[in-house]
């Protein structure tokens, strides 16, 4: 008997298709794989959509937080801004001054050793006896005595604070006196001569340099270092009175 319902034909066709698909185990297996694959694709698509929505929601929250923080921002008073600029300017000044001091200190020491060598050479040309040690070049004499000496076996030398220290490798003994009595005698002679100076080479190198240059002018009529001293003084003035806006304060 035929069913007179208008959907009966479509229903019969769907039933026939289902029977053809599921009538044996192999067809069932293939159909099941297709169904599972389709479900997996739907789950993956839903997961991607969820991740995309989460990112959008997160960006929206961040935007709201940024907008809220901007509204809550506290603006500095103009006085605070000026104080901050002044503080930064002071730090910059201190940094520049420190670097200038280091550069000038290095230059002063170089000129000081140069002046000591000139002073000794001119003293020798003037007829000073070999046993004479001028306090103005005594540090040079001490330095050369140490360099030209040969340390006894088992001793080593290291630089302490403003002085050399001699150490016995085997016993660990440390002392400031040179192991060689003859060399130590020369060193003490140099140090004794140095006490006649107005200034000290390690504590007051700039003043000590000036003392040597003054001696060269007065006793040897030598002015060969005047140009070096003038250049040094010019750099010192530039350091003490920096040009530009460094000396100005903010007074807006």
C-alpha positions in Angstrom: 0.0 0.0 0.0 1.2 3.5 -0.8 1.1 6.2 1.8 -0.8 9.3 0.5 1.2 11.7 2.7 3.0 14.4 0.7 6.3 13.7 2.6 6.0 9.9 2.3 8.2 9.8 -0.8 11.0 11.8 0.8 10.8 9.7 4.0 11.1 6.5 2.0 14.1 7.8 0.1 15.9 8.8 3.4 15.1 5.3 4.8 16.6 3.7 1.7 19.7 5.8 1.9 20.2 4.9 5.6 19.7 1.2 4.8 22.3 1.3 2.1 24.7 3.1 4.5 24.3 0.8 7.4 23.5 -2.6 5.9 27.0 -4.0 6.6 29.8 -3.4 9.2 32.2 -1.7 6.7 29.6 0.9 5.6 28.8 1.5 9.3 32.5 2.1 10.1 32.9 4.6 7.3 29.8 6.5 8.2 30.8 6.6 11.9 34.2 8.1 10.9 32.5 10.7 8.8 30.2 11.6 11.7 33.0 11.8 14.2 35.1 13.8 11.9 32.3 16.3 11.3 31.7 16.6 15.1 35.4 17.2 15.7 35.5 20.0 13.1 32.5 21.6 14.8 34.2 21.3 18.2 37.5 22.8 16.8 35.6 25.6 15.1 33.7 26.4 18.3 37.0 26.4 20.3 38.6 28.9 17.8 35.5 31.1 18.0 35.7 31.0 21.9 39.5 31.9 21.8 38.7 34.8 19.4 36.0 36.1 21.6 38.2 35.8 24.7 40.9 37.9 23.0 38.4 40.5 22.0 37.0 40.7 25.5 40.6 40.9 27.0 41.5 43.7 24.6 38.3 45.5 25.5 39.1 45.2 29.3 42.7 46.5 28.8 41.4 49.4 26.8 38.9 50.2 29.6 41.7 50.0 32.2 44.0 52.2 30.2 41.2 54.7 29.8 40.4 54.6 33.5 44.1 55.0 34.5 44.4 58.1 32.2 41.4 59.6 34.0 43.0 58.9 37.4 46.4 60.2 36.4 47.6 62.9 38.8 49.4 65.8 37.0 52.5 67.2 38.6 52.5 70.8 39.7 54.7 73.1 37.7 56.9 73.6 40.7 57.5 69.9 40.9 58.5 69.7 37.2 61.0 72.6 37.7 62.4 70.8 40.7 62.8 67.6 38.8 64.6 69.4 35.9 66.9 71.1 38.4 67.7 67.8 40.0 68.6 66.2 36.7 70.7 69.3 35.7 72.6 69.0 39.0 73.3 65.3 38.4 74.6 66.1 34.9 76.8 68.8 36.4 78.3 66.4 39.0 78.9 63.8 36.3 80.7 66.2 34.0 82.7 67.6 36.9 83.8 64.1 38.0 85.0 63.3 34.5 86.8 66.6 34.2 88.5 66.0 37.5 89.7 62.6 36.4 91.0 63.9 33.1 92.8 66.9 34.8 94.3 64.7 37.5 95.8 62.4 34.9 97.2 65.4 33.0 98.6 66.9 36.2 100.5 63.7 37.0 101.9 63.5 33.5 103.2 67.1 33.7 104.5 66.5 37.2 106.8 63.6 36.2 107.9 65.6 33.1 108.8 68.6 35.3 110.7 66.3 37.7 112.8 64.9 34.9 113.6 68.4 33.6 114.4 69.6 37.1 117.0 66.8 37.6 118.5 67.3 34.2 119.0 71.1 34.8 120.4 70.5 38.3 123.0 68.1 36.9 123.9 70.5 34.1 124.3 73.2 36.8 127.0 71.1 38.4 125.2 69.4 41.3 127.2 66.4 42.7 125.9 62.9 42.0 125.2 62.4 45.7 122.8 65.4 45.7 119.1 64.7 45.7 116.7 67.6 45.2 113.4 67.1 47.0 111.6 68.4 43.9 112.7 65.3 41.9 113.2 63.0 44.9 110.1 60.9 43.9 111.7 60.2 40.6 114.9 59.2 42.3 113.0 56.8 44.5 111.0 55.3 41.6 114.2 54.6 39.6 116.0 53.1 42.7 113.1 50.6 43.0 112.9 49.8 39.3 116.7 49.3 38.8 117.0 47.1 41.9 116.7 43.4 41.7 114.6 41.8 44.5 116.2 39.0 46.4 114.9 35.5 45.7 111.6 34.8 47.5 110.4 38.4 47.6 107.7 40.1 45.5 106.5 43.7 45.3 103.0 45.1 45.2 101.4 48.6 45.2 99.9 49.6 48.5 98.1 52.8 49.3 100.6 55.5 48.2 103.5 53.1 49.1 105.1 50.0 47.8 104.9 46.8 50.0 107.5 44.0 49.9 106.3 40.5 50.7 108.2 37.4 51.4 106.5 34.6 49.4 107.6 31.8 51.8 106.8 33.4 55.2 104.1 35.9 54.1 105.9 38.7 55.9 105.1 42.2 54.5 107.0 45.4 55.0 107.5 48.8 53.5 111.3 48.6 53.7 113.2 47.3 50.7 114.9 43.9 51.3 118.1 45.3 49.9 119.7 47.6 52.6 121.5 49.6 49.9 118.4 50.3 47.9 116.5 51.1 51.1 119.1 53.7 52.0 118.6 55.4 48.6 114.9 55.4 49.1 115.1 56.9 52.6 117.5 59.5 51.2 114.9 60.5 48.6 112.1 60.6 51.1 114.1 62.8 53.4 114.9 65.2 50.6 111.2 65.3 49.7 110.3 66.6 53.2 112.0 69.9 52.3 109.3 70.7 49.7 106.3 72.8 50.5 103.9 70.3 49.0 103.7 66.5 48.7 103.7 64.6 45.4 100.8 62.2 46.4 98.7 64.4 48.6 99.0 67.7 46.6 100.1 66.9 43.0 98.8 70.1 41.5 100.5 72.3 44.1 103.7 70.2 43.9 103.7 70.7 40.1 103.4 74.5 40.6 106.3 74.4 43.0 108.6 72.6 40.5 107.7 75.0 37.7 108.4 78.0 40.0 111.8 76.5 40.8 112.6 76.0 37.1 111.8 79.6 36.4 113.6 81.1 39.4 116.7 78.9 39.7 117.3 77.8 36.1 115.6 80.6 34.2 113.7 77.9 32.4 110.2 78.7 31.0 109.7 75.7 28.7 106.7 74.4 30.7 104.8 77.7 30.8 102.7 76.8 27.7 101.8 73.5 29.3 100.8 75.2 32.6 98.7 77.9 30.7 96.8 75.1 28.9 96.2 73.3 32.1 95.0 76.5 33.8 92.6 77.1 30.9 91.1 73.7 31.3 90.8 74.2 35.0 88.9 77.4 34.5 86.6 75.7 31.9 85.9 73.0 34.5 85.2 75.5 37.3 83.1 77.8 35.1 81.3 75.6 32.6 79.8 77.5 29.6 76.3 77.4 28.3 73.3 76.8 30.5 75.1 74.8 33.1 75.4 77.7 35.4 71.7 78.8 35.1 68.8 77.8 37.2 65.2 77.3 36.2 63.2 80.4 37.1 60.2 80.1 34.9 
